[in-house]
Amino acid sequence: MKLILLTIAVLLSAISCNKAQENSNDLPTEDQLVYGGDFSIMKKNEDLGGQYKSNGKAIEGFRLFKDNGYSWCRLRIFHTPDMEGPVCNNLKYTISLAQKASQYGFKIFLDFHYSDTWTDPGKQFTPAAWKNLDFAVLTDSVYQYTKNVMTAMKSAGVFPEMVQIGNEINNGMLWPHGKLWDNSGNARWDELTTLLKAGIRGVKDVHGGADIPIVIHAATGGNLVESDNFYSNMLQRGVNFDVIGLSYYPWWHGTFEDLEKNLQFLSNKYTQEISIVETAYFANGWYPEPSKDVLDVQPFPPTEQGQYDFLKALNTRLQNYPKVTSVYYWKPDGLEIPGSGIPYLGRSLFDRNGNAFKGISAWKTEN
């Protein structure tokens, strides 16, 4: 009789554990997300003598971020930058920075801008070397350049674990050829997607590149309609990608509720993973004034505590969407270095002198 009762108890315990396991699998876990930053300027800052500090003690930048839960390093690459100020991300610099990040265990996420300088929804400058090419030659140049960069990084031992083709390209890239909207308001999807497919082929045709996830990045974090229109057209025209990459800055993209409506919709409709590949928040007391291009959205004060609270709140909300697998802070490594030509942005996770703000720890799992 005792043996029978013991057997029943064991069975009931197993059923209870299995049920608890099933329930736990339905819930987001604190390690669901991976955390990264765009550390594209860190090397130049440190080369110029800048120091990153925690509690007054100087610490190598990547070590400090690693200690605070960051594990991915997003790096932009320009075609032929002038190397002035922050526009320094040529191939040689990018490889050197990726090698340093890899020494600290970071995975590399490469962001092709296909420009000699910054690209975003308001500007997509074609590299000077490609300026007078016709569309067919431009398309081949995108392919060859992408393949050459990937080959060089592989040879240097820093083959990226993820690649982004174009930066914030919801209005196109490589203007005028790849500009999405013409002067009549018509969308030129075929031209844009042809260029994107050329870049993707450039990644996939390098040995080992077939398995690298491809990110397509739109600055539409709070806009469900624009996101759906953009990504549905990508798929309808045969763009083969793995990750929907979104930018989310409240003053440009809306409230947390706007973001969540978008994430819920995209999660339900699309099979791709979702990444917030750019986000940030102010900590220096300044915040953009509402205007034609700036929304009247300020979820927290632009203070050190407000920055921390924003990142905690964002993290909590993202955990509710299993399709969202990663989030990246944009330019968390900003410092003020006189004479460098690199502007200090109040969205950095450091003050002007390199002292870490509280926000750097917001994504640590034990917090």
N, C-alpha and C positions, 0 to 999 in steps of 0.2 A: 504493500500500500504506500509506504514511504517513497519507494522508487517511482511509482506511478505519479504521485504528487510532485516529486522533484522534476520528472519529465515534463509534466504539464507546465510547471513554473518556468522551466527553461524555454519551452515553446512560446509561452506568452511573452517572455522577456524578448525573445528573438523577433516576434511579430511587432512588439512595441518599438524596438530599435529600428526595424526596417521601416515602420510607419514614420518614425521621426526622421529617418534618413530621407524618405520620399518627400516629406514636408520641407526639409532643409534644402533639398535640391530645387524646390520651387522658389526659393528666396535668393535674392542677390547676396553675394558674400563680399566681405571687405577686401578680398584679394581678387575680385573680378576684374577690376581695372588695373591697367599698367600705367605708370606715370612717366612723363618725359618732359624735356624742355628743348627749346631751340637755342642751342649754345653756340651759335655761329660766330659770335664776336668774342667769346671767352679767351681764345688763344691770343688775339691781338691785344686785348686788355692786359693779360698777364705778361706778354712780351714787352709791353710799354711800362711795366713796373706796377701795374694795378694789383691789389691784393684783396682776396675775399676773406672775411673774418666772421668768426662765431664767438660770441662772448669775449670780444676783444682779441682773440687769438687768430693769427693768420693760418688759413688752411687752403690747400690746393682746391681750386674750384670744383672739379669733378668729384673729389673726395667728399666735399661738403654736401653736394647734391645727392650723392650716393647714400650718404648717411641719413638723408631725409626722405628716402623712399623713391628717388628717381632712378630709372633703369634704362631709358631710351634717350638717345641723343639725336635730335633733328638738326640737320645741317643743310643750309641753302647752298646752291652753287650757281654762280654767274658765269657767262660765257667768257668775256674778256673785260673784267672790271678795271677801273682806273687805279685801284688800290688805295684810293684816298678815303680817309675816315673809315666808316663801317662798310664801304663798298670794296671789300677785300677778299671776297670768297671765290678765288679762282681755284683751279684743280689742285695745284701744288699746296695751297693753304688748306684746302678742304681735306686732302689726304693726311696732312700733318695733324690737323685737329682730330680727325677720325681715329688716327693711331693713338693719340693721347687718350681719347675717350675710351677706346677699346682696352687700354691698359687698366682702366678702372672698372671693366666689366660691362660697359654700356653697349647696347645694341645700336646700330647705325641706321638712321632713317634719312635718306637723301632726298632733298627737295630741289628739283630742276626748275629754275626760273625761266630758262630760255631767253635770257636778256643779259645785257652788260650791267644792269642795275636792278633796282627794286621793281617788282611787278605786283599789282593788286587790281581790284575791279576797275579802278580809274586810269590805269596806265599799264600797258604791256608793250614795252619798247623792243623791237626786233634788234638783235645784236648787229653792231656795225658791219661785221664780216658778212652778214646775210642780207644786208639792206636792199640790194638791187637784184636779188634773185627772183626768178619766176616761181610760181607755186610748186611746180614739180621738183625743181632743184631745191627749193626750201624744204620740202617734205623729206627729200633724201638727206639733206643736211641735218635735219632733226634726228633722223635714224642713225646716221654715221657718228654724229657728235655724242649722242646718248650711248651708243655702243662703245665708243672710244673711252668715255669717262668711266663706264662700268668696267671695262677691261683694265684700265689703269688702276682703279681701286682694288680690283681683284689681285692684280700683280703686287700691290702694296700691302696686301693682307688685311684690307678693310672693306671687303665686299659687303655692300649694304644688305641689311635684313629686310628692309622695306624701301620702296621708291615711290616718290610723288612726281607725276608728270604734269608740270605746270603749277603755278601758284595763284590761288584765288581767281580761277579762270571762268567764273560765271558770266563774264562779259567777253570771253574769248582770250586768246593769247597770240603773240607774234603779229601784232597789228601792223599793217592793215589786212594782210592776207587772212589771218585767223580771227579777225574781229567778228564777234558774234552778231552784233546788230549793225546793219548798214544805215545810211542816212534816211532811208525811207521807213525804218523800223522793222524791216524784214530780218528774220533770223537766218544766219548762214551756218547751219549746223553741219553740213557736209564738209565744208572747209575745215572747221574746227576739229571735227572728229577724225578727219584724215590725218591731221598733224598729230593728234593724240595717239592714234594707232601706230604712227611711225615711231614715236617715242617709246611706246610699249614694246614694239618689236626690237628696238635697240637694247632694251633690258633683257628680253627673253632670248635673244640670239647669242648672248654671251654664255659660255659654259657655266651651268649652275643657275643661270638667270630665270629659267622656266619656273622655278619654285618661289621666286620673290614676289610677295604681295604688292599689287599696284594700287596706289591711292589716287583718286581724282578729287580735287579740292575746290570747293565753292565757298565763298564768303556769304553763306545764307543760313547761318545757325538759327535765326529766329523767324525764318520765312518759309512756311510749309509749301505754299504755292510755287514760289520760285525754285525751291529745292526739288520738288517733284517734276516740274517742267524740265529742269536741267538734267537730272539723272535719268528720267525716262527717255529723253532724247539721246543720251549717251548710249543706252542699251538698245534702243530701236535701231541705231546706226552701227551696232556691232563693236562698240568699245568694250573690251574685256578687262574689267577691273575688279578688285577684291574688297576695297574699303571706300566708303563714302567719307570724305574728309570735310569737316565743317569748321569755319571760324565762328567764334562766339565772343563778342565784346558787347556788353549791354548797351553802351551809348550808341552803337551802330546797329545792333541786331535785335534789341528788344529785351523783354522781361524773361525771367526764368520760365514763366508759363508759356511764352512764345516758343522758347527753346524746347520745352517738354512736349508741346503739341507736335512740333516738327519731328522730334525723336520718336514719338509714339507712331506717327504716321509712317515714317521711313522704316521703322522696325517691322511694321505690319506688312508693308508693300514690297520691300526689297529683301533679297537674300544676302546682300553684302553686309559686312560688319560696318560699324560706324565709329569714327574717331573725331574727337574735338582736337583738331591739329593745331589750333591757335586759340588761346584765351589769355587774359591778363586783367589786372585791376590796379587802380592808382592807390598810392600810399603816402603821397607827399603833400596832401592838402588841396591839390588842384584837380578839377574835373571838367571835361568839355562842356561848354555852354550849349544848350539846345539851339539848333539852327536848321537850315535846309537839309543838311546831311547828318545832323547829330540828333538823336532821339532824346527826349526828356525822361530818361530812365536811369535811376541811380539807386540800386538795391541796398547799398551800404555807404557810410561816409568814406571819403577817399583818404583814409588814415591807415596807419599800420594795422590797427585792430580791424578796420573795415576790410582791408585787403585779405587778411586772414579769414574773416567771417565769410567773405565772398567765396573763397576757395573751398572752405569747409561745406558751405551750402551747395555749391556746384557739385562737389564730389558726392554728397548725399543724394542729390537728385539724379545724377548719372547712374548711380548704383541701381536705380529702379528699372533700367533698360538693359537687359542682358546683351543685346546687339551692340551696345556701346562698350568697346573693349579697351579704349585708351584715351588719355587726355594729355595735352602738351601745353606748357606755359611758354608764351612767346617772349623772347628776350628777358629771361629772368636774371641774366648775368650782367646787367648794365651797371657801369661805374662812371664817375666823372674823372677823366684824366686830362688835365690842362694841356692844350696843344695837340691833342690826338685827332681832333676833328670828329670825334664820336660823340654824338649828343647823349646826354643822360636823360632817360625817360623816367617819369615818376611812377611807371608801372614795373620797374625793376623790383626784384626781391631783396635788394640791398639799398642802403642809403648811398649818398654820393661818395662817401669815403670807404665803401666796401663792407660796412657792418650789416650782417644779415638781419632782415626783418623777421618778425614772428611768422609771416606767411610762408617762409621756406619749409616749415614743418607741418603745414596744413594737410598734406597728403600722406603723412606717415600713418601706417595702419594702426599703430598703437594709440594714436591721438583720438 
